[in-house]
């Protein structure tokens, strides 16, 4: 008889279930068999020890990519340990409950004043603004204010068949603006890309405006290529339009990324409340505001730019609590972290961090260009972001092949096509954030250089089926 009997091929289901959970995770649960895996799509019948629950979730999340190597996202992926501790301390505070947590509310007010001063509001100490869950919510709020102000000016016509509100923007806007127009029944009038112009054209924007235009959206830092839209030129075109027609069209600046870059690195660039036509600005605290995900900011030039009827007051949490947001309950941790970062860095600190990111982007872009297989669309000299495509002579592979192969090395570099009128153009984009060091940039360039010989030996691009895995999440 052999000392070790092999499998009979008749393994029972109980044995297989017992192998699905590591016995080292913990002792047997008196309520049930802790060697059996819990259900994944139904609530388990009973509780399990906290260490085991943690280990199960932790192990599942190991399959996610490394956020520090995700060069698709603009979102902050690193903060100091002190900020981590502060956020944990504030995680149970409800941002909406200003009566119970007055100091958290005070930090929010201070952040609004700091941003208003940074963006040259007429009176920063009495600035009108609020925190949000991110720029998407902030854009919704700004859009609602634009629509309501337009509706009040046109109360004799709206609602009515000849008064359908519209919003003018470039086709490169973030998808939240398309959502706004869909959710709140506003016609989206989008200026298409043309040739090497990948964002809003001032004159084309003015030509799309009429008596039903609630505003024009400009983007300070397009997510497609990292370039700034010419906010001052758009305002000038709308000034000329008003002189000709009497139409007074306000401008909103979507500064999700650039509103936390330009004030520090491009101080002579006039894009903010220094332009009288700019009535509102938003930014993402969790992008180049350098805070973990979950905070954005919306600011208005003055109180009369935000209609009072959009501000709700409730007292069931105690006190008289004004609120203007799409969300109600949300954590105060991100607001506390934003205030910490403002205190921690100050203007000089932000300038140093953003300048480093821009230098890393510029040096990496130059190195990619020197490889000879790629052409740069942008160089990272506005947002610390650059986009590039394959050179015209390259036939063996495309940007989707490059993205797929870089993913094998752990890098998430998105490949995507441009929108209307430039759908023939497919690019790769690299977002350089705080924490993406020159050393990491060098490693990315080295991995890309090592991939090129094999890519050049391909008989042609892998094809559409392979492109699904590298879809661009805008």
C-alpha positions in Angstrom: 0.0 0.0 0.0 1.4 3.4 -0.9 2.2 5.8 2.0 0.3 8.6 0.2 -3.0 8.0 -1.4 -3.8 10.3 -4.3 -7.1 11.9 -5.1 -10.0 9.7 -6.0 -11.5 12.3 -8.2 -14.6 12.5 -6.0 -13.9 15.6 -3.9 -17.0 16.6 -2.0 -18.2 20.2 -2.0 -17.5 20.6 1.7 -13.8 19.9 1.2 -13.7 22.5 -1.5 -15.4 25.1 0.6 -13.0 24.5 3.4 -10.1 25.4 1.1 -11.6 28.7 0.2 -10.5 30.4 3.5 -7.1 30.3 5.0 -7.2 28.5 8.4 -4.6 31.0 9.7 -7.2 33.7 9.5 -8.5 32.8 12.9 -9.9 30.1 15.2 -13.1 28.4 14.5 -16.2 30.6 15.1 -18.5 29.1 17.7 -21.5 30.3 15.6 -20.3 28.5 12.5 -17.5 27.0 10.5 -15.0 29.8 9.9 -13.1 27.7 7.3 -16.0 28.2 4.9 -16.1 31.3 2.7 -18.8 33.8 3.3 -21.4 34.6 0.6 -20.3 37.4 -1.7 -23.7 38.6 -3.0 -25.9 38.0 0.0 -25.6 39.0 3.7 -24.1 36.2 5.7 -26.4 34.6 8.2 -24.4 35.6 11.2 -21.4 37.8 12.3 -17.7 36.9 11.9 -14.7 38.1 14.0 -13.5 41.5 12.9 -10.0 40.3 12.1 -11.3 37.8 9.6 -13.7 40.3 8.0 -10.8 42.8 7.6 -8.5 40.1 6.1 -11.1 39.1 3.6 -11.7 42.6 2.4 -8.0 43.5 2.5 -7.1 40.5 0.3 -9.8 41.3 -2.2 -8.5 44.8 -2.6 -5.0 43.6 -3.3 -6.1 43.0 -6.9 -6.6 46.8 -7.4 -3.9 48.6 -9.1 -1.3 50.7 -7.2 -2.8 54.2 -7.1 0.7 55.8 -7.1 1.3 54.3 -10.6 -2.1 55.4 -11.9 -1.2 58.2 -14.3 -4.8 58.4 -15.6 -6.2 60.0 -12.5 -5.9 63.6 -11.4 -6.9 62.7 -7.9 -4.4 62.9 -5.0 -2.9 59.6 -4.1 -0.5 60.6 -1.3 -0.7 62.8 1.8 1.5 63.2 4.9 0.9 60.8 7.9 -0.3 63.8 10.0 -3.1 64.4 7.5 -4.0 60.8 7.6 -4.4 61.0 11.4 -6.4 64.2 11.2 -8.8 62.7 8.7 -9.3 59.6 11.0 -10.1 62.0 13.9 -12.7 63.8 11.8 -14.2 60.8 9.9 -17.3 60.7 12.2 -18.1 64.4 11.9 -21.0 65.3 9.6 -20.1 68.3 7.6 -23.7 69.4 7.3 -24.2 69.6 11.0 -22.7 73.0 11.6 -24.5 73.5 14.9 -23.0 70.4 16.5 -19.5 70.8 14.8 -19.1 74.6 14.6 -15.3 74.4 14.4 -15.4 72.1 11.4 -17.8 74.7 9.8 -15.4 77.4 10.7 -12.6 75.6 8.9 -14.8 75.4 5.8 -15.5 79.1 5.9 -11.8 79.8 6.3 -11.0 77.7 3.2 -13.6 79.6 1.2 -12.0 82.9 2.2 -8.5 81.6 1.4 -9.6 80.5 -2.1 -11.5 83.8 -2.7 -8.3 85.7 -1.9 -6.3 83.4 -4.1 -8.7 84.0 -7.0 -8.9 87.8 -6.5 -12.5 88.0 -5.3 -13.6 91.6 -4.7 -14.1 91.0 -1.0 -12.6 87.7 0.1 -13.7 88.0 3.8 -17.3 88.0 2.8 -17.0 85.5 -0.2 -19.9 83.3 -1.1 -18.9 79.7 -1.5 -19.1 76.2 -0.1 -17.3 72.8 0.0 -18.7 69.9 -2.1 -17.9 66.3 -2.7 -15.8 67.3 -5.7 -15.8 69.4 -8.8 -18.7 67.6 -10.4 -21.1 68.7 -7.6 -19.5 72.1 -7.6 -20.2 72.4 -11.4 -23.8 71.4 -10.9 -24.3 74.1 -8.3 -22.6 76.7 -10.4 -24.8 75.7 -13.4 -27.9 75.8 -11.3 -27.1 79.3 -10.2 -26.5 80.4 -13.8 -29.8 78.9 -14.9 -31.8 80.4 -12.0 -30.4 83.9 -12.6 -31.2 83.6 -16.3 -34.7 82.4 -15.5 -35.3 85.4 -13.2 -34.1 87.8 -15.9 -36.5 86.1 -18.4 -39.5 85.6 -16.1 -41.8 87.0 -18.8 -40.7 84.3 -21.2 -39.6 81.3 -19.2 -41.0 78.7 -19.1 -42.2 79.0 -22.7 -41.7 77.5 -26.1 -39.3 80.2 -27.2 -37.2 80.1 -24.0 -35.2 76.9 -23.8 -32.0 77.7 -21.8 -28.7 76.7 -23.3 -25.1 76.5 -22.0 -22.1 77.1 -24.3 -18.9 75.1 -23.8 -16.1 73.3 -25.6 -16.6 69.7 -26.6 -13.6 68.9 -24.3 -15.5 69.7 -21.1 -15.7 67.1 -18.3 -18.7 64.8 -18.5 -20.3 66.5 -15.5 -21.3 69.4 -17.7 -23.1 67.1 -20.0 -24.8 65.5 -17.0 -25.8 69.0 -15.8 -27.5 69.8 -19.1 -29.3 66.5 -19.2 -30.4 66.5 -15.5 -31.6 70.1 -15.5 -32.9 70.3 -19.1 -30.4 72.8 -20.5 -29.4 72.6 -24.2 -25.6 71.9 -24.4 -24.1 74.0 -27.2 -20.6 72.6 -27.7 -17.8 74.1 -29.8 -16.0 71.3 -31.7 -12.3 70.8 -31.9 -10.6 72.0 -35.2 -7.2 71.0 -36.4 -4.6 71.6 -33.7 -7.1 73.5 -31.5 -8.2 71.1 -28.8 -10.4 73.4 -26.7 -12.8 76.3 -26.8 -12.5 79.0 -29.4 -13.5 82.4 -28.1 -15.2 83.7 -31.2 -17.0 80.4 -31.9 -18.3 80.5 -28.3 -19.7 84.0 -28.7 -21.4 83.0 -32.0 -23.3 80.3 -30.2 -24.7 82.6 -27.6 -28.2 84.1 -27.8 -30.9 85.4 -25.5 -31.4 81.9 -24.0 -27.7 81.4 -23.1 -27.3 81.0 -19.3 -23.6 81.2 -19.5 -20.3 80.1 -21.1 -18.1 77.4 -19.4 -14.4 77.8 -19.7 -11.9 75.1 -18.6 -8.7 76.0 -16.9 -6.9 72.8 -17.7 -8.5 70.5 -20.2 -8.5 66.8 -19.1 -7.9 65.8 -22.7 -4.4 67.4 -23.0 -3.8 69.6 -20.0 -4.0 72.9 -21.8 -5.6 76.0 -20.4 -8.6 77.5 -22.3 -8.2 81.3 -23.0 -10.6 82.6 -20.4 -9.7 86.3 -20.9 -10.1 86.0 -24.6 -13.5 84.4 -24.2 -14.5 87.2 -21.9 -13.3 89.8 -24.4 -15.4 88.1 -27.2 -18.4 88.2 -24.9 -17.7 91.9 -24.1 -17.8 92.6 -27.8 -21.0 90.6 -28.2 -22.6 92.7 -25.5 -21.6 95.9 -27.2 -23.2 94.7 -30.5 -26.3 93.0 -29.2 -26.8 94.0 -25.5 -26.5 90.3 -24.4 -24.7 90.1 -21.1 -23.4 86.5 -20.8 -21.7 85.4 -17.6 -18.7 83.0 -17.5 -18.0 80.1 -15.2 -14.4 78.9 -14.9 -14.1 75.1 -14.4 -10.8 75.2 -12.6 -11.0 71.6 -11.4 -7.2 71.3 -11.8 -5.9 74.6 -13.1 -7.4 76.8 -10.4 -4.9 75.2 -8.0 -2.0 75.5 -10.4 -2.2 78.9 -12.2 -2.3 81.1 -9.0 1.1 79.7 -8.0 2.9 79.1 -11.3 1.2 81.5 -13.7 0.5 84.6 -11.6 0.4 86.9 -14.5 -2.3 84.9 -16.3 -5.6 86.7 -15.8 -8.4 84.1 -15.7 -10.2 84.5 -12.3 -12.4 87.1 -10.6 -10.1 89.9 -12.0 -12.3 89.4 -15.1 -15.6 91.1 -14.3 -17.5 88.6 -16.5 -16.4 85.7 -14.4 -19.2 85.1 -11.9 -18.2 81.7 -10.4 -15.2 79.3 -10.2 -14.9 75.7 -9.0 -11.9 73.5 -8.1 -11.2 70.1 -6.8 -9.5 70.0 -3.5 -8.8 66.4 -4.1 -6.8 67.1 -7.3 -4.1 69.7 -7.3 -5.5 71.0 -4.0 -3.5 68.0 -2.7 -6.2 66.3 -0.5 -7.5 62.7 -0.7 -10.7 62.2 -2.7 -14.0 63.7 -1.5 -13.7 67.5 -1.5 -14.4 70.2 -4.1 -15.1 74.0 -3.9 -17.6 76.3 -5.5 -17.2 80.1 -5.2 -19.2 83.0 -6.5 -18.0 86.6 -7.1 -20.5 88.0 -4.7 -23.7 87.0 -2.8 -26.0 88.3 -5.6 -24.5 85.8 -8.0 -26.0 83.0 -5.9 -29.9 83.2 -5.9 -31.2 83.1 -2.3 -33.9 80.7 -3.2 -31.3 78.0 -3.9 -30.1 78.2 -0.3 -32.2 76.0 2.0 -32.5 76.4 5.8 -33.2 73.5 8.1 -33.3 73.4 11.9 -33.9 69.8 12.8 -30.2 69.2 13.6 -30.3 72.2 15.9 -29.8 75.9 15.0 -30.6 77.7 11.8 -28.5 75.9 9.2 -28.3 77.3 5.6 -27.2 74.7 3.0 -26.6 74.8 -0.7 -25.4 71.4 -2.0 -26.8 68.4 -3.8 -25.6 66.2 -0.9 -26.7 66.5 2.7 -24.7 64.3 5.1 -21.0 63.9 4.2 -17.8 63.6 6.2 -15.9 66.7 7.5 -12.5 64.9 7.3 -11.7 66.2 3.8 -12.5 69.8 4.7 -10.2 69.5 7.8 -7.5 68.0 5.5 -7.9 70.8 3.1 -7.4 73.4 5.8 -4.4 71.4 7.2 -2.8 71.5 3.7 -3.4 75.2 3.3 -1.8 75.8 6.6 1.0 73.3 6.1 2.1 74.6 2.7 1.1 78.2 2.3 1.7 79.9 -1.0 5.3 79.1 -1.2 4.8 75.5 -0.4 2.1 75.1 -3.0 4.3 76.8 -5.5 7.2 74.4 -4.8 4.9 71.3 -5.0 3.2 72.4 -8.3 6.5 73.6 -9.8 8.1 70.2 -9.1 5.1 68.4 -10.7 5.4 70.7 -13.8 9.1 70.1 -14.1 8.7 66.3 -13.9 6.0 66.5 -16.6 8.2 68.6 -18.8 11.3 66.4 -18.5 9.3 63.2 -19.0 7.6 64.7 -22.1 11.0 65.6 -23.5 12.3 62.1 -22.9 9.2 60.5 -24.6 9.6 62.8 -27.6 13.3 61.8 -27.9 12.4 58.2 -28.3 11.4 59.0 -31.9 8.2 57.0 -32.0 5.9 59.6 -30.5 4.7 63.2 -31.2 3.7 65.5 -28.3 0.4 67.4 -28.3 1.3 69.2 -25.1 4.4 69.4 -23.0 3.1 69.7 -19.4 3.9 73.5 -19.3 0.3 74.4 -18.2 -1.2 71.6 -16.1 1.5 69.2 -15.2 0.0 66.9 -17.8 1.0 66.0 -21.3 -0.6 64.1 -24.2 1.2 62.3 -27.0 0.4 60.1 -30.0 2.4 57.8 -32.2 4.4 59.4 -35.0 3.0 59.3 -38.5 5.6 56.8 -39.6 4.7 54.3 -36.9 2.5 51.5 -38.4 3.3 48.5 -36.3 1.4 49.6 -33.2 -0.9 52.3 -31.8 -1.4 54.1 -28.5 -3.8 51.4 -27.3 -1.0 48.8 -27.7 1.3 51.0 -25.7 -1.2 51.5 -22.9 -1.9 47.7 -22.7 1.8 46.8 -22.5 2.5 49.5 -19.9 -0.3 48.0 -17.8 1.7 44.8 -17.7 4.4 46.7 -15.8 1.9 48.2 -13.4 1.5 51.6 -15.1 -2.0 52.9 -15.8 -1.6 55.3 -18.8 -4.9 55.9 -20.5 -5.3 55.7 -24.3 -8.4 57.3 -25.8 -9.7 59.1 -28.9 -10.5 62.7 -29.1 -14.2 63.9 -29.5 -16.1 65.3 -32.4 -14.1 66.6 -35.4 -10.9 65.0 -34.2 -12.0 61.4 -33.6 -9.2 60.4 -35.9 -6.7 61.4 -33.2 -5.9 58.8 -30.5 -3.5 59.7 -27.7 -1.9 58.7 -24.4 -1.9 61.1 -21.5 0.3 61.3 -18.4 -0.8 63.1 -15.3 2.0 64.1 -13.0 0.9 64.7 -9.4 2.5 65.2 -6.1 4.2 61.9 -5.2 5.0 61.1 -8.9 8.7 61.8 -8.5 11.5 62.3 -11.1 12.7 58.8 -10.1 9.3 57.2 -10.9 9.1 59.2 -14.1 12.5 57.8 -15.1 11.2 54.3 -14.3 8.2 54.9 -16.6 10.4 56.1 -19.4 12.7 53.2 -19.0 9.8 50.7 -19.2 8.4 52.4 -22.3 11.8 52.3 -24.0 12.2 48.6 -23.2 8.8 47.9 -24.8 9.4 49.7 -28.1 11.6 47.0 -29.8 8.9 44.4 -29.3 6.1 46.8 -30.3 8.0 47.7 -33.5 8.1 44.0 -34.5 4.3 43.7 -34.5 2.7 43.2 -37.9 0.1 45.9 -37.0 -2.0 47.3 -34.1 -3.7 44.7 -32.0 -7.2 46.0 -33.0 -10.4 47.1 -31.4 -10.9 44.1 -29.2 -7.7 44.9 -27.3 -8.7 48.5 -26.8 -11.5 47.8 -24.4 -9.1 47.3 -21.6 -7.5 50.7 -22.0 -10.7 52.7 -22.2 -10.3 56.3 -21.0 -12.5 57.1 -18.0 -12.8 60.8 -18.5 
